[in-house]
Amino acid sequence: MDSYINIGNLNTINAELSNYCNSACPMCPRYDFDLNLISEITNNSHTGLEIIKNKIGSKVLSRIKRFYSCGVLGDGAMNPECVEIYDYVKSSGTANTSLNTNGGPRNTDFWRSLASTGTRVTFAIDGLEDTNHLYRRNVRWDKLIENVQAFIGAGGKAEWDFLVFKHNKHQVDEAEALSKKLGFKQFIKKDTTRWDDFDSDGNWIQRESIQVGDYALEKVERDTEAPGLDITQKYKVDNDTFKTRKIDCWSYHNNKSEIYLAANGDVSPCCWLGDLKIHESKNIIKDYTSININHNTLEEILDGEFFRELARGIQGERDAYRLQTCYHTCGVANA
């Protein structure tokens, strides 16, 4: 059985540079179903520059096409070595580097320095001054705009991602106009993927609203023209039959050859598995050090049992690993 990803074919690394975050977005996987912060996977790790140098290295970075940090459990800008990491990755030969952020962390000097690395930044801004904070809790509008202006003003290329809810859908056009005024290269409205989640008993629940303090975060009717990626809506896999479904894994079948590196050092095929320790049965992986880059080389991890078993499961072998995250996000209905 071939391994899931051969290190020689690796072309994309999604690195969680930090699992610290300045914000408190209610649908973030940092929080459980009842909006309690999950301390086991948050506010305890940064991906250090030495890890990037010694465990990934310039040889791998010179071959891959893309290095990015999409921010699954934290905001990459919170990493004290963020600029130095992107400097090293760029100097090693990786052409395409990017960072997703809520735009609230750090000062304007940091954002000007990041712009100098040539790293593209996607700012998650879900509304305007009176609404952005309803989802991006704790992000100050004035500081966010100062940081945006510093980054773009220093030559940085920026994208504005706008998650659409009932409370901000009337502001999409105004926000897009502001994005052009500020110098964003692109404005994208999105449907969030996170309405559906595992409850405290491990059941997959589909929600229409979430109570956050004294207001309800409400779902809007899906916009089929928006590029939001609600994979569970596409496949509609239910609790009773998800383990019988075929997995349409974009990382495996489309030969994207991507890995996700968590801030604690765990390596998995994609960011959907970034909270693997929380949503998957503990007996799936008996020893998490076996997939941790602090304890193994990247090649050893990719050639190890976890990635080999994932490949067997995707190819339909029923005695292989059965990860409920894979089935709920990429399981194909009626397959």
VENMO-V398204 format. One record per backbone hydrogen bond with DSSP energy under -1.0 kcal/mol. NH is the residue of the N-H (numbers start at 1). CO is the residue of the C=O. E is the energy in kcal/mol with one decimal. If there is no record, write none. Layout:
nh:co:e
NH:CO:E
NH:CO:E
//
This chain:
nh:co:e
9:6:-2.1
11:257:-2.2
12:257:-1.4
13:66:-2.1
14:259:-2.8
15:68:-2.5
16:261:-3.5
17:15:-1.3
19:45:-2.2
24:137:-1.2
28:25:-1.8
31:28:-2.2
32:36:-2.5
35:32:-2.3
38:30:-3.3
39:37:-1.1
41:38:-1.2
43:19:-2.4
47:17:-2.3
52:48:-1.7
53:49:-2.5
54:50:-3.1
55:51:-2.4
57:52:-3.2
61:57:-2.2
62:58:-2.1
63:60:-1.2
64:60:-1.8
65:11:-2.2
66:11:-1.8
67:96:-2.5
68:13:-2.5
69:98:-1.3
75:20:-2.5
78:75:-2.4
79:76:-1.6
82:79:-1.9
85:81:-2.6
86:82:-2.1
87:83:-2.4
88:84:-2.2
89:85:-2.7
90:86:-2.5
91:87:-2.5
92:88:-1.4
93:90:-1.5
94:89:-1.7
96:65:-1.4
98:67:-1.6
99:120:-2.0
100:69:-2.7
101:122:-2.5
111:107:-1.5
112:108:-2.1
113:109:-2.2
114:110:-2.5
115:111:-1.8
116:112:-1.2
117:114:-1.4
118:115:-1.6
120:97:-2.3
121:157:-2.2
122:99:-2.9
123:159:-3.0
124:101:-3.1
125:123:-1.0
125:161:-2.0
131:128:-1.6
132:128:-3.0
134:131:-2.1
136:132:-2.4
137:135:-2.3
139:136:-1.7
144:140:-2.4
145:141:-2.6
146:142:-1.9
147:143:-2.3
148:144:-2.5
149:145:-2.6
150:146:-2.1
151:147:-2.4
152:148:-2.7
153:149:-2.4
154:150:-1.2
155:152:-1.8
156:151:-2.4
159:121:-2.3
160:186:-2.7
161:123:-2.5
162:188:-3.1
164:190:-2.6
166:218:-1.6
169:165:-1.3
171:168:-2.3
175:171:-2.8
176:172:-2.4
177:173:-2.1
178:174:-2.1
179:175:-2.4
180:176:-1.7
181:177:-1.8
182:178:-2.4
184:179:-2.6
185:158:-2.9
188:160:-2.9
190:162:-3.3
197:205:-2.0
199:203:-2.8
202:199:-2.1
205:197:-3.5
210:217:-2.3
212:215:-3.1
215:212:-1.8
217:210:-3.5
219:208:-2.7
226:223:-1.5
231:229:-1.9
234:230:-1.4
235:231:-2.3
236:232:-2.4
242:238:-1.0
244:241:-1.9
245:242:-1.1
248:330:-3.3
249:247:-1.4
253:249:-2.7
257:251:-1.3
259:12:-1.7
260:268:-3.5
261:14:-2.7
262:266:-3.1
265:262:-1.9
267:291:-2.5
268:260:-2.3
273:270:-1.2
274:271:-2.1
276:273:-1.4
278:275:-1.5
279:275:-1.8
280:276:-1.4
284:281:-1.9
290:287:-1.8
291:288:-1.4
292:289:-1.2
293:265:-3.1
295:292:-1.7
296:292:-1.1
301:297:-1.9
302:298:-2.4
303:299:-1.6
304:301:-1.5
308:304:-1.9
309:305:-2.9
310:306:-2.0
311:307:-1.9
312:308:-1.8
313:309:-2.4
314:310:-2.4
315:311:-1.7
316:313:-1.4
317:312:-2.5
320:317:-1.7
327:323:-1.8
328:324:-2.6
329:325:-2.0
330:326:-2.5
331:327:-1.2
332:246:-3.2
335:332:-1.0
//
